[in-house]
Amino acid sequence: MPYVRALLTGVLVGVLYAALRVKAPAPPLLALFGLLGMVAGQSALGAL
């Protein structure tokens, strides 16, 4: 269930950004590192 909530939250934020015509908040390389951190954090929590 946490994955579904995370997906829905991401979609909602994406729709809001598109509706407000907001540019990406981070440069692509920084955003990729952020995504990598989220995946690593989720994996670490799953290992506990």
N, C-alpha and C positions, 0 to 999 in steps of 0.2 A: 503493500500500500504506500510506503514512503516514496517509491519510485513514481507512482502515478501522481501523487501530490506535487513532486518536484517537476514532473513533466508539465502538468497543468499550470503550475506557477510560471514556468519558463515560457509557455505559450502565451499566457496572459501578459507577461511583461513584454514579450515580442510584439503582441498586438498593440499594446499601449505605446511602445516606441514608434511603431509604424503609424499609428493614428496621430501622434504628436510630431511626427517627422523629425525625431531626435537622431542625431548621428551616433554611431557606435561610441560608447563611453570610454573605450580603451583601444589602443593600437592593437592590430591583429596578433603580434607576437606576445604582448602582455596578456591578451585575452586567452591565448592558447596555454600559457603558463597557469593562468587562473583555472582553466578547465582541468588541466593536469592535476592541480592541487585538489580540486573537488573530487576527482576520481580516486586519487590516492587516499584522501580522507575517508571516502566512503568504503574503500577497501580495508583501511585500517580499522574502521568501526565494525565492519563485517567479520574481521578476524578475532575480535574480542569475545 
